[in-house]
């Protein structure tokens, strides 16, 4: 696979030489990757054909047999070398993310840190998460019942452009730690970081082809979705997720979908206004608002609304856009810029007031952070995923109204609630897969917490022990330990079998004294 980058950078020849030439000639088509902030050419990658994708999956299939047969300790050692090499390359990786994606260098470096934290967690937790579990055998008291977890085989990971190393690593790390091989299809907007990851893996992990990358646009992703992989983990838009699910249905390939979000933030009247405003600005504007868990709707109780809005505006006006020391970088995609502009224009046309920024504060791939008030639930900026640096703030009469409006969405990924009293109960009322209390997006950084949504935000979970078991097949085992006079798995039954079974039912589940005896039985078994 021919990869070029400009200006020239050191690459790993070992990773390339480990992969035998495919029997079919590689595609002549290439994708040019340009820096969204400057327009400079960063590099190019091949557009891989369906045949090349299938060959990568076949190599991964062979690798998965060797990789899956290793002990957890052996896999941990190999993944530890991978982790260390990523850490040692952190400056290079952050620079590449900065140039491919357009985010500030510091933000890119933090992304590398977060990716490493999840890789580290997966290495340390895989053995415990996949350990066989003894479960109750219930009325089958003469059986030993266990649940085991085993690698699936080959996992397809299709990643997004907004967090090109952190987000896919949330699937790659857990899939590898669970004993699977991975074929990674990065976004066509940010493929170079995926190529670099595969090179590092080839250099450090002894099992060849355990992590491979396939590059290209939608057709390459479609080919991977229709291939013979054992599971697909996709992060991206809801519309694309539905297409991947439809393609996967041809082979009944299971899918894990982390899709769009319209995360709500609720600010109760007893919240710390200064901290809530600071959190709102970061939650809405980090990565220029290009995060699936960005704060995209804010509902503030009337009693503190004016103070909150004033503080948010002050915070936003202090931010710098662009430059090496900027708080916000360039938008990665001009197509996304058009969506943000459309949402802002729709809001203004429907009566929203712009306090800073706005639809006219857009230049190329740069959007000045925008604060909107007088927003209503029918506006696009409150209904559809904006995915840009916009802070829409709605006034509500109570937290009950805030909860109702927060839950009035087809999405349910993350959320945030702020207050001092009954705030945990408030968090539980929000329909979302994750909630941060008196903070924003903290759930994404806590490696032990499962990450995922409900509704059109998708299903399945990455991160945590659940994220490891997502990439396993569950096997239930029942083993007879001793025999009983009344065997329910045999046709050789005594003549009074009916009476015995009836008596057992009354003992276990009937009323009165026998019920109490049944309770004791169930506690034992």
ZABAZA-887067 format. One record per residue (C-alpha): x, y, z; residue in one letter; residue number from 1. Coordinates in Angstrom, 3 decimals, m for minus. Each point is the difference from the previous one (the first is absolute). Layout:
<nodes>
> X,Y,Z,A,NUM
...
</nodes>
This chain:
<nodes>
> 0.000,0.000,0.000,X,1
> 1.628,3.218,m1.124,X,2
> m0.285,2.822,2.493,X,3
> 1.516,3.405,m0.590,X,4
> 0.270,2.920,2.363,X,5
> 1.260,3.510,m0.613,X,6
> 2.335,1.241,1.308,X,7
> 1.844,m3.344,0.263,X,8
> m0.221,m1.703,3.373,X,9
> 1.648,m3.081,1.410,X,10
> m2.113,m3.064,m0.675,X,11
> 0.231,m3.583,1.114,X,12
> 1.240,m2.192,m2.800,X,13
> m0.436,m3.092,2.169,X,14
> m3.769,0.429,0.145,X,15
> m0.263,0.177,m3.780,X,16
> 2.348,m2.910,m0.639,X,17
> m1.954,m2.287,2.309,X,18
> m2.972,0.139,m2.370,X,19
> 0.372,m2.180,m3.099,X,20
> m0.981,1.584,m3.305,X,21
> m3.668,m0.658,m0.803,X,22
> m0.662,m2.236,m2.987,X,23
> m2.001,2.791,m1.624,X,24
> 1.758,3.244,m0.907,X,25
> m0.711,2.832,2.431,X,26
> m2.392,2.745,m0.977,X,27
> 1.520,2.861,m1.941,X,28
> m2.425,2.492,1.573,X,29
> 1.225,2.080,2.919,X,30
> m1.423,2.372,2.589,X,31
> 1.848,3.239,0.651,X,32
> m0.183,1.210,3.588,X,33
> 0.163,3.757,0.502,X,34
> 0.389,2.036,3.159,X,35
> m3.434,1.590,0.585,X,36
> 1.594,3.057,1.584,X,37
> 2.499,0.796,m2.751,X,38
> m0.959,m2.087,m3.022,X,39
> 3.522,m1.468,m0.190,X,40
> 0.420,m3.584,m1.166,X,41
> 0.689,m2.244,2.982,X,42
> 0.198,m3.321,m1.824,X,43
> m1.859,m2.540,m2.086,X,44
> m1.324,m3.537,0.368,X,45
> m1.300,m2.557,m2.467,X,46
> m3.693,m0.555,m0.556,X,47
> m0.182,m3.717,0.717,X,48
> m2.323,m2.208,m2.012,X,49
> m2.417,m2.604,1.337,X,50
> 2.490,m2.699,m1.007,X,51
> 2.755,1.665,2.019,X,52
> m2.336,0.326,2.982,X,53
> m0.821,m3.705,m0.211,X,54
> 3.706,m0.837,m0.119,X,55
> 0.593,2.067,3.139,X,56
> m2.841,m1.822,1.747,X,57
> 1.477,m3.343,m1.056,X,58
> 3.387,0.949,1.449,X,59
> m1.713,1.113,3.179,X,60
> m1.849,m3.311,0.152,X,61
> 3.289,m1.886,m0.057,X,62
> 1.471,2.352,2.609,X,63
> m3.005,m0.385,2.294,X,64
> 0.673,m3.720,0.452,X,65
> 3.503,0.615,1.319,X,66
> m0.920,3.131,1.941,X,67
> m3.096,m1.538,1.594,X,68
> 1.983,m3.051,1.140,X,69
> 2.365,2.143,2.093,X,70
> m0.561,0.354,3.705,X,71
> m1.167,3.324,1.390,X,72
> 3.464,0.545,1.427,X,73
> 1.618,m0.618,m3.394,X,74
> m2.401,2.332,m1.775,X,75
> 0.526,2.559,2.737,X,76
> 3.744,m0.076,m0.592,X,77
> m0.438,0.589,m3.726,X,78
> m2.563,2.745,0.481,X,79
> 2.272,1.558,2.620,X,80
> 2.685,0.403,m2.664,X,81
> m2.612,1.562,m2.292,X,82
> m1.033,2.382,2.795,X,83
> 3.573,1.048,0.704,X,84
> 0.747,0.636,m3.670,X,85
> m3.098,2.207,m0.305,X,86
> 1.085,1.937,3.085,X,87
> 3.503,0.459,m1.412,X,88
> m1.513,1.259,m3.270,X,89
> m2.471,2.350,1.719,X,90
> 1.474,3.205,m1.446,X,91
> 0.014,m1.398,m3.523,X,92
> m3.548,m1.332,0.361,X,93
> m1.306,3.266,1.453,X,94
> 1.600,1.951,m2.834,X,95
> m1.586,m2.312,m2.562,X,96
> m3.435,0.338,1.624,X,97
> 0.456,3.786,0.102,X,98
> 0.807,0.126,m3.706,X,99
> m2.640,m2.509,m1.115,X,100
> m2.851,1.073,2.246,X,101
> 0.693,3.699,0.620,X,102
> m0.288,m0.088,3.798,X,103
> 2.594,1.767,2.177,X,104
> 3.159,m1.976,0.800,X,105
> m0.728,m0.128,3.728,X,106
> m3.471,m1.373,m0.654,X,107
> 1.519,m2.586,m2.348,X,108
> 2.528,m1.019,2.648,X,109
> m2.785,m0.382,2.587,X,110
> m1.769,m2.247,m2.496,X,111
> 3.096,m2.228,m0.163,X,112
> 0.039,m0.099,3.808,X,113
> m3.644,m1.071,0.128,X,114
> 0.612,m2.709,m2.610,X,115
> 2.904,m1.333,2.049,X,116
> m2.083,m0.015,3.177,X,117
> m2.557,m2.284,m1.640,X,118
> 2.659,m2.270,m1.467,X,119
> 1.558,m0.252,3.452,X,120
> m3.364,m0.775,1.604,X,121
> m0.793,m2.692,m2.560,X,122
> 3.352,m1.682,0.598,X,123
> m0.483,m0.005,3.774,X,124
> m3.663,m1.032,0.089,X,125
> m0.359,m2.560,m2.810,X,126
> 0.810,m3.092,2.078,X,127
> m2.411,0.908,2.798,X,128
> m2.740,1.153,m2.374,X,129
> 0.198,m3.267,m1.947,X,130
> 0.453,m2.307,2.990,X,131
> m2.549,m2.852,0.140,X,132
> m2.816,0.800,2.409,X,133
> m1.824,m2.490,2.141,X,134
> m3.721,0.772,0.109,X,135
> m2.895,m1.394,1.970,X,136
> m1.380,m3.278,m1.295,X,137
> m3.420,0.658,1.563,X,138
> m2.205,m3.074,0.254,X,139
> 2.651,m1.937,m1.940,X,140
> 2.000,m0.164,3.218,X,141
> 1.970,m3.061,m1.067,X,142
> 1.619,1.957,m2.862,X,143
> 2.931,2.387,m0.101,X,144
> m0.913,2.972,m2.217,X,145
> 2.671,2.244,m1.509,X,146
> 0.212,2.773,m2.554,X,147
> 3.130,0.328,m2.129,X,148
> 1.231,2.684,m2.389,X,149
> 2.046,m0.717,m3.123,X,150
> 1.377,2.124,m2.874,X,151
> m2.280,0.503,m2.972,X,152
> 2.771,m0.082,m2.627,X,153
> 0.248,3.043,m2.275,X,154
> m1.428,3.396,0.912,X,155
> m0.591,2.811,m2.487,X,156
> 0.456,3.439,1.552,X,157
> m1.248,2.927,m2.062,X,158
> 1.123,3.258,1.568,X,159
> m0.958,3.686,m0.204,X,160
> 2.003,3.080,m0.913,X,161
> m0.696,2.128,3.066,X,162
> 2.095,m2.110,2.429,X,163
> 2.036,m2.117,m2.417,X,164
> 2.070,m1.859,2.625,X,165
> m1.949,0.208,3.263,X,166
> m3.374,m1.173,m1.288,X,167
> 1.150,m2.995,m2.070,X,168
> 2.420,m1.029,2.763,X,169
> m3.078,m0.368,2.209,X,170
> m0.889,m2.984,m2.189,X,171
> 3.427,m1.103,m1.269,X,172
> 1.579,m0.305,3.451,X,173
> m2.866,m1.982,1.485,X,174
> m0.351,m2.248,m3.040,X,175
> 3.736,m0.807,m0.042,X,176
> 0.118,m0.582,3.756,X,177
> m2.916,m2.418,m0.342,X,178
> 2.046,m2.090,m2.458,X,179
> m1.330,1.198,m3.346,X,180
> 1.775,1.273,m3.096,X,181
> m1.138,3.406,m1.272,X,182
> m0.447,1.514,m3.453,X,183
> m0.236,3.768,0.458,X,184
> m1.591,2.282,m2.580,X,185
> 0.767,3.629,0.994,X,186
> m1.965,2.938,m1.351,X,187
> 0.974,1.136,m3.462,X,188
> 0.606,3.444,1.515,X,189
> 2.547,m1.238,2.562,X,190
> 1.466,m3.316,m1.211,X,191
> 3.694,0.712,0.627,X,192
> m0.268,m0.468,3.752,X,193
> m1.539,m3.435,m0.613,X,194
> 2.847,m0.932,m2.316,X,195
> 2.495,1.118,2.624,X,196
> m1.706,m2.116,2.679,X,197
> 0.161,m3.073,m2.212,X,198
> 3.693,0.651,m0.649,X,199
> 0.698,0.228,3.731,X,200
> m1.937,m3.218,0.607,X,201
> 1.911,m1.837,m2.715,X,202
> 3.281,1.133,1.533,X,203
> m0.831,m0.912,3.591,X,204
> m2.509,m2.873,0.065,X,205
> 1.540,m3.373,m0.803,X,206
> m3.143,m1.472,m1.583,X,207
> m0.066,1.293,m3.608,X,208
> m3.110,1.741,m1.349,X,209
> m1.809,0.122,3.331,X,210
> m0.794,3.677,m0.692,X,211
> m0.391,1.042,m3.615,X,212
> m1.303,3.150,m1.623,X,213
> m2.042,0.315,m3.184,X,214
> m0.305,3.447,m1.539,X,215
> m2.512,1.599,m2.291,X,216
> m3.359,1.710,0.068,X,217
> m3.560,m1.308,0.301,X,218
> 0.428,m2.895,m2.412,X,219
> 2.905,m1.388,2.032,X,220
> m2.055,0.194,3.176,X,221
> m2.928,m1.673,m1.744,X,222
> 2.257,m2.828,m1.157,X,223
> 1.236,m0.520,3.549,X,224
> m3.583,m0.004,1.287,X,225
> m0.912,m2.750,m2.466,X,226
> 3.121,m2.070,0.630,X,227
> 0.331,m3.121,2.137,X,228
> 0.998,1.823,3.203,X,229
> m1.565,m1.236,3.238,X,230
> m1.145,3.383,1.294,X,231
> m0.062,3.624,m1.125,X,232
> 0.650,2.897,2.368,X,233
> m0.974,3.283,m1.645,X,234
> 0.180,3.568,1.262,X,235
> m1.534,2.712,m2.132,X,236
> m3.266,1.463,m1.195,X,237
> m3.347,m1.659,0.589,X,238
> m0.707,m0.074,m3.746,X,239
> 3.235,m1.864,m0.762,X,240
> m0.565,m2.290,2.970,X,241
> m3.336,m1.077,m1.432,X,242
> 1.640,m0.811,m3.346,X,243
> 2.710,m2.048,1.722,X,244
> m2.619,m1.882,1.989,X,245
> m1.909,m0.755,m3.203,X,246
> 3.168,m1.272,m1.697,X,247
> 0.910,m2.106,3.025,X,248
> m3.437,m1.585,0.008,X,249
> 0.865,m1.920,m3.179,X,250
> 2.311,m2.232,2.060,X,251
> m1.691,0.663,3.352,X,252
> 3.251,1.566,1.148,X,253
> m0.505,1.587,3.440,X,254
> 0.626,3.721,0.222,X,255
> 0.939,2.482,2.703,X,256
> m1.166,3.483,m0.904,X,257
> 1.117,3.234,1.666,X,258
> m1.915,2.596,m1.972,X,259
> m1.170,3.580,0.171,X,260
> m0.857,1.995,3.067,X,261
> m1.886,3.089,1.042,X,262
> 1.248,0.120,3.559,X,263
> m1.981,2.117,2.405,X,264
> 1.267,1.898,3.029,X,265
> m2.364,0.889,2.845,X,266
> 0.880,2.761,2.449,X,267
> m2.139,0.046,3.144,X,268
> m0.585,3.157,2.019,X,269
> 2.369,m1.160,2.758,X,270
> 2.927,m0.649,m2.348,X,271
> 3.358,1.750,0.276,X,272
> m0.553,2.449,m2.857,X,273
> 3.661,0.773,m0.668,X,274
> 1.042,m3.650,m0.141,X,275
> m3.045,m0.971,m2.056,X,276
> 0.722,2.735,m2.542,X,277
> 3.639,m1.024,m0.230,X,278
> m1.045,m3.621,m0.502,X,279
> m2.579,0.951,m2.608,X,280
> 2.556,1.904,m2.073,X,281
> 2.501,m2.841,0.080,X,282
> m2.635,m2.671,m0.602,X,283
> m1.446,1.844,m2.970,X,284
> 3.202,1.276,m1.576,X,285
> 2.755,m2.571,0.592,X,286
> 1.300,m1.216,m3.367,X,287
> m1.979,2.894,m1.500,X,288
> m3.201,m1.771,1.038,X,289
> 0.857,m3.006,m2.150,X,290
> m0.658,m2.687,2.602,X,291
> m2.802,m2.534,0.177,X,292
> m0.372,0.943,3.683,X,293
> 0.197,3.754,m0.513,X,294
> m2.481,2.011,2.053,X,295
> m2.454,1.000,m2.734,X,296
> m2.989,1.199,2.063,X,297
> 0.003,1.837,3.322,X,298
> m3.106,0.393,2.170,X,299
> 0.383,2.485,2.858,X,300
> m2.560,0.636,2.715,X,301
> m1.354,3.550,m0.145,X,302
> 1.281,1.103,3.418,X,303
> 3.666,m0.130,m1.097,X,304
> m0.426,0.256,m3.769,X,305
> 1.209,3.586,m0.485,X,306
> 3.101,m0.465,2.177,X,307
> 0.833,m3.248,m1.767,X,308
> m0.327,1.513,m3.484,X,309
> 2.145,2.994,0.903,X,310
> 2.722,m2.248,1.380,X,311
> m0.068,m2.248,m3.103,X,312
> 0.348,2.994,m2.303,X,313
> 2.968,1.273,2.011,X,314
> 1.652,m3.440,m0.175,X,315
> m0.574,m0.336,m3.747,X,316
> 1.284,3.460,m0.848,X,317
> 3.260,m0.823,1.776,X,318
> 0.689,m2.925,m2.330,X,319
> 2.418,0.152,m2.910,X,320
> m0.758,m1.706,m3.299,X,321
> 2.888,m1.258,m2.149,X,322
> 3.739,0.257,0.367,X,323
> 2.393,m2.255,1.857,X,324
> m1.297,1.174,3.379,X,325
> m3.674,0.194,m0.944,X,326
> m2.747,m1.552,2.106,X,327
> m1.987,m1.000,m3.088,X,328
> 1.450,m1.331,m3.226,X,329
> m1.390,m0.306,m3.477,X,330
> m3.055,m2.039,m0.882,X,331
> 1.206,m3.225,m1.611,X,332
> m2.641,m0.138,m2.730,X,333
> m1.464,2.754,m2.156,X,334
> m3.139,m2.112,m0.263,X,335
> m0.379,0.297,3.766,X,336
> 0.556,3.747,m0.202,X,337
> m2.995,0.179,m2.350,X,338
> m2.166,m1.917,2.481,X,339
> 0.955,2.309,2.865,X,340
> m0.733,3.075,m2.127,X,341
> m3.383,m1.424,m0.979,X,342
> m0.895,m0.625,3.653,X,343
> 1.023,3.514,0.980,X,344
> m1.940,1.606,m2.844,X,345
> m3.070,m2.073,0.854,X,346
> 0.223,1.051,3.661,X,347
> 0.303,3.697,m0.849,X,348
> m2.891,m0.244,m2.466,X,349
> m2.161,m1.554,2.740,X,350
> 0.765,2.722,2.527,X,351
> 3.203,m1.020,1.786,X,352
> 2.274,2.820,1.131,X,353
> 3.761,m0.152,m0.677,X,354
> 2.082,1.279,2.918,X,355
> 3.367,m0.739,m1.653,X,356
> 1.127,m1.768,m3.145,X,357
> m2.855,m0.863,m2.328,X,358
> m0.503,m1.127,m3.603,X,359
> 1.994,2.945,m1.320,X,360
> 3.020,m0.814,2.189,X,361
> 1.180,m2.823,m2.244,X,362
> 3.123,0.131,m2.142,X,363
> 1.098,m3.104,m1.885,X,364
> 0.395,m2.831,2.500,X,365
> m0.116,2.345,2.991,X,366
> m3.164,0.776,1.947,X,367
> m0.013,2.507,2.830,X,368
> m1.630,m1.535,3.080,X,369
> m3.644,1.014,0.095,X,370
> m2.341,0.542,2.941,X,371
> m3.729,m0.099,m0.744,X,372
> m2.875,0.911,2.292,X,373
> m3.769,0.133,m0.485,X,374
> 0.291,m3.434,m1.577,X,375
> m3.040,m2.262,m0.334,X,376
> m0.384,m3.738,m0.287,X,377
> m1.093,0.144,m3.659,X,378
> 3.303,1.473,m1.220,X,379
> 2.519,m2.236,m1.769,X,380
> 2.645,1.064,2.492,X,381
> m2.115,m1.599,2.746,X,382
> m1.157,m3.091,m1.914,X,383
> 2.722,m1.117,m2.400,X,384
> 3.662,m0.738,0.652,X,385
> 1.885,3.252,m0.649,X,386
> 3.563,m1.245,0.608,X,387
> 1.543,3.433,0.142,X,388
> 0.962,2.842,2.377,X,389
> m3.501,1.067,1.002,X,390
> m1.404,0.612,3.498,X,391
> m3.828,0.176,m0.093,X,392
> m1.513,0.931,3.379,X,393
> m3.706,m0.379,0.807,X,394
> m1.833,1.476,2.999,X,395
> m2.245,m2.432,1.910,X,396
> m2.320,0.449,2.968,X,397
> 1.131,m3.099,1.902,X,398
> 2.202,m3.079,m0.142,X,399
> m3.133,m1.986,m0.847,X,400
> m0.381,2.018,m3.194,X,401
> 3.719,m0.390,m0.664,X,402
> m0.229,m3.788,0.298,X,403
> m3.029,m0.111,m2.280,X,404
> 1.750,2.047,m2.676,X,405
> 3.272,m1.906,0.401,X,406
> m1.810,m3.283,m0.588,X,407
> m1.854,1.424,m2.997,X,408
> 2.625,m1.283,m2.418,X,409
> 0.615,m3.013,m2.202,X,410
> 3.556,m0.067,1.359,X,411
> 1.224,m1.143,3.396,X,412
> 3.778,m0.131,0.223,X,413
> 1.461,2.181,2.762,X,414
> m1.387,2.683,2.291,X,415
> 0.949,2.318,2.835,X,416
> m1.873,1.203,3.094,X,417
> 1.003,2.717,2.455,X,418
> m1.296,0.697,3.489,X,419
> 0.469,m0.682,3.695,X,420
> m3.136,m1.783,1.219,X,421
> m1.616,m3.096,m1.502,X,422
> 2.450,0.231,m2.890,X,423
> 0.521,m3.786,m0.198,X,424
> m3.739,m0.506,m0.299,X,425
> m0.029,2.654,m2.692,X,426
> 2.729,m1.841,m1.899,X,427
> m2.007,m3.227,0.086,X,428
> m2.983,1.722,m1.598,X,429
> 1.929,0.966,m3.127,X,430
> m0.395,m2.460,m2.879,X,431
> 3.612,m0.558,m1.006,X,432
> 2.649,m2.681,0.137,X,433
> 2.303,2.181,2.114,X,434
> m0.290,3.004,2.301,X,435
> 2.628,2.204,1.615,X,436
> m1.030,1.638,3.276,X,437
> 1.408,3.499,0.561,X,438
> 2.431,m0.645,m2.859,X,439
> m0.002,m0.646,m3.733,X,440
> 1.196,m3.014,m2.032,X,441
> 1.755,m1.491,3.046,X,442
> m1.511,m3.398,m0.768,X,443
> 2.108,m0.222,m3.165,X,444
> 3.223,0.277,1.955,X,445
> m0.821,m2.519,2.731,X,446
> 1.275,m3.219,m1.509,X,447
> m2.107,m2.319,2.152,X,448
> m3.304,1.565,m1.089,X,449
> m1.807,m1.495,m3.000,X,450
> m0.538,2.503,m2.813,X,451
> m3.029,m0.032,m2.272,X,452
> m3.480,1.328,m0.591,X,453
> m3.665,m0.744,m0.496,X,454
> m2.467,0.799,m2.758,X,455
> 1.588,1.214,m3.227,X,456
> 3.278,0.470,1.832,X,457
> 0.552,m3.723,m0.483,X,458
> 0.456,m3.067,2.152,X,459
> 2.748,m2.121,1.505,X,460
> 2.725,1.241,2.302,X,461
> 3.703,0.702,m0.321,X,462
> 2.393,0.659,2.911,X,463
> 0.002,m1.758,3.348,X,464
> m0.587,m3.703,0.548,X,465
> m3.100,0.198,m2.206,X,466
> 2.219,1.318,m2.783,X,467
> 2.229,m3.067,0.261,X,468
> m2.913,m2.442,0.056,X,469
> m1.580,1.748,m3.018,X,470
> 2.727,m1.674,m2.047,X,471
> m0.522,m3.501,1.366,X,472
> m2.429,m2.850,m0.510,X,473
> m1.768,m1.106,3.126,X,474
> m0.186,m3.725,0.692,X,475
> m2.157,m1.593,2.695,X,476
> 1.035,m3.367,1.463,X,477
> m2.043,m2.347,2.209,X,478
> 1.877,m2.888,1.625,X,479
> m1.689,m2.648,2.122,X,480
> 1.724,m0.335,3.376,X,481
> m2.171,m2.701,1.584,X,482
> m3.177,m1.899,m0.870,X,483
> m3.454,0.522,1.486,X,484
> m2.801,m2.582,0.310,X,485
> m2.249,2.181,m2.129,X,486
> 1.923,0.842,m3.160,X,487
> m1.745,2.604,m2.121,X,488
> 2.209,m0.811,m3.006,X,489
> m1.084,m3.640,m0.307,X,490
> m3.111,m1.827,m1.133,X,491
> 0.637,m2.644,2.682,X,492
> m2.188,1.514,2.680,X,493
> m1.768,m1.582,2.999,X,494
> m3.770,m0.478,m0.187,X,495
> m0.566,2.724,2.591,X,496
> 2.112,2.526,m1.897,X,497
> m2.966,2.357,m0.462,X,498
> m0.675,0.103,3.738,X,499
> 3.699,0.573,0.726,X,500
> 0.229,2.907,m2.455,X,501
> m3.212,1.490,1.387,X,502
> 1.366,m0.261,3.504,X,503
> 3.211,1.681,m1.100,X,504
> m1.989,2.886,m1.507,X,505
> m1.927,0.514,3.226,X,506
> 3.140,m0.236,2.104,X,507
> 1.889,2.513,m2.096,X,508
> m2.692,2.409,m1.100,X,509
> m3.179,m0.633,2.017,X,510
> m1.243,2.033,2.984,X,511
> 0.403,m0.265,3.745,X,512
> 2.551,m2.214,1.719,X,513
> 0.989,m1.785,m3.181,X,514
> 0.722,3.358,m1.635,X,515
> 2.441,0.844,2.763,X,516
> 1.651,m3.385,m0.500,X,517
> 0.189,0.784,m3.704,X,518
> 1.646,3.348,0.743,X,519
> 2.643,m1.810,2.027,X,520
> 0.537,m2.456,m2.891,X,521
> 0.474,2.810,m2.493,X,522
> 2.484,1.797,2.254,X,523
> 2.081,m3.148,0.190,X,524
> m0.075,m0.707,m3.719,X,525
</nodes>
